[in-house]
Amino acid sequence: MNVLIIGASNKKERYAYMAMERLEKAGHRVFLFNPKLDEIEGRPVIQSLSKIDQPIDTITLYLGPQNLEAYVDEILALEPRRIISNPGTENTFLPEKAAAAGIQYLEACTLVMLSTKQF
């Protein structure tokens, strides 16, 4: 499964970093997005969502709503099967737009979902 982490981090104590490692360990192909980073420990980081040329099954959010709103149209254009809004990324603008586009929107924790085999 192709998974996009929006708000990828190079800081090991951040949940986005932990999710990257756990998703890879679970066998998922992980794409990283952070406009401020070029790479994370040798993994390429995408600075523009429009440059993604692979189908994305799941987008997992690690970006606060104040920064996330600017990317809504690009997120929806990727046509993922689902979007996971991790704690701290909950917002009022994306759930309705995702539903209208036929995209499942979950307020959940990727790390918990992986731990409980619900991912």
C-alpha positions as CSV (number, residue, x, y, z in Angstrom):
1,M,0.0,0.0,0.0
2,N,1.3,3.5,-0.9
3,V,1.0,5.8,2.1
4,L,1.7,9.5,2.1
5,I,2.8,11.2,5.3
6,I,1.9,14.9,5.2
7,G,4.1,16.7,7.8
8,A,7.0,14.2,7.7
9,S,9.7,14.9,10.3
10,N,13.4,14.2,10.7
11,K,13.0,14.3,14.5
12,K,13.0,10.8,16.0
13,E,10.7,11.9,18.9
14,R,8.0,13.1,16.6
15,Y,5.0,10.8,15.8
16,A,5.4,11.5,12.1
17,Y,8.9,10.0,12.3
18,M,7.6,7.0,14.3
19,A,4.8,6.5,11.8
20,M,7.3,6.5,8.9
21,E,9.4,3.7,10.5
22,R,6.4,1.6,11.6
23,L,4.7,1.9,8.2
24,E,7.9,0.8,6.4
25,K,8.4,-2.0,8.9
26,A,4.8,-3.2,8.1
27,G,5.7,-3.3,4.4
28,H,4.0,-0.2,3.2
29,R,5.6,2.1,0.6
30,V,5.9,5.4,2.3
31,F,6.0,8.8,0.6
32,L,7.1,11.8,2.7
33,F,5.9,15.4,2.3
34,N,7.5,18.4,4.0
35,P,8.2,21.5,2.0
36,K,11.1,22.4,4.4
37,L,13.1,19.1,4.0
38,D,14.9,17.4,1.1
39,E,15.5,14.1,2.8
40,I,15.1,12.1,6.0
41,E,17.9,9.7,6.7
42,G,18.4,9.0,3.0
43,R,14.7,8.9,2.2
44,P,13.6,11.5,-0.4
45,V,11.1,14.1,0.8
46,I,8.6,15.6,-1.6
47,Q,8.2,19.4,-1.4
48,S,5.2,19.6,-3.7
49,L,2.2,17.3,-3.6
50,S,1.6,17.9,-7.3
51,K,4.8,16.1,-8.0
52,I,3.5,12.8,-6.7
53,D,3.0,10.5,-9.7
54,Q,2.1,7.3,-7.9
55,P,-1.4,6.3,-6.7
56,I,-1.8,7.0,-3.0
57,D,-4.0,4.7,-1.0
58,T,-3.8,6.4,2.4
59,I,-2.8,9.9,3.5
60,T,-1.9,10.3,7.1
61,L,-1.8,13.8,8.5
62,Y,0.8,15.2,10.9
63,L,0.3,18.8,10.1
64,G,-1.7,21.2,12.2
65,P,-4.9,22.6,10.8
66,Q,-3.4,26.1,10.5
67,N,-0.8,24.8,8.0
68,L,-2.9,22.0,6.5
69,E,-5.6,24.2,4.9
70,A,-3.3,25.4,2.2
71,Y,-3.0,21.9,0.9
72,V,-6.6,20.7,0.8
73,D,-7.1,20.9,-3.0
74,E,-3.8,19.1,-3.6
75,I,-4.7,16.4,-1.1
76,L,-8.1,15.8,-2.7
77,A,-6.5,15.8,-6.2
78,L,-4.4,12.8,-5.2
79,E,-7.7,10.9,-4.8
80,P,-6.6,8.7,-1.9
81,R,-8.9,5.9,-0.6
82,R,-8.7,7.4,2.9
83,I,-7.3,10.2,4.9
84,I,-6.3,9.7,8.6
85,S,-6.4,12.8,10.7
86,N,-4.0,12.0,13.6
87,P,-4.5,13.7,17.0
88,G,-3.7,17.4,16.7
89,T,-4.6,17.6,13.0
90,E,-8.4,17.6,13.4
91,N,-10.0,20.3,11.4
92,T,-13.4,21.6,10.2
93,F,-12.6,22.0,6.5
94,L,-11.4,18.6,5.2
95,P,-13.9,16.0,6.4
96,E,-16.8,17.4,4.4
97,K,-14.7,18.0,1.3
98,A,-13.2,14.5,1.5
99,A,-16.7,12.9,1.8
100,A,-17.9,14.9,-1.2
101,A,-15.0,13.5,-3.2
102,G,-15.8,9.9,-2.0
103,I,-12.7,9.7,0.3
104,Q,-13.0,8.0,3.7
105,Y,-11.9,10.4,6.4
106,L,-10.9,9.1,9.9
107,E,-10.0,10.9,13.0
108,A,-7.6,8.2,14.4
109,C,-4.0,7.5,15.2
110,T,-1.9,5.8,12.6
111,L,0.4,4.3,15.3
112,V,-2.5,2.8,17.2
113,M,-4.1,1.5,14.0
114,L,-0.8,-0.2,13.1
115,S,-0.4,-1.6,16.6
116,T,-4.0,-3.0,16.7
117,K,-3.9,-4.4,13.1
118,Q,-6.6,-1.9,11.9
119,F,-4.4,-0.1,9.4
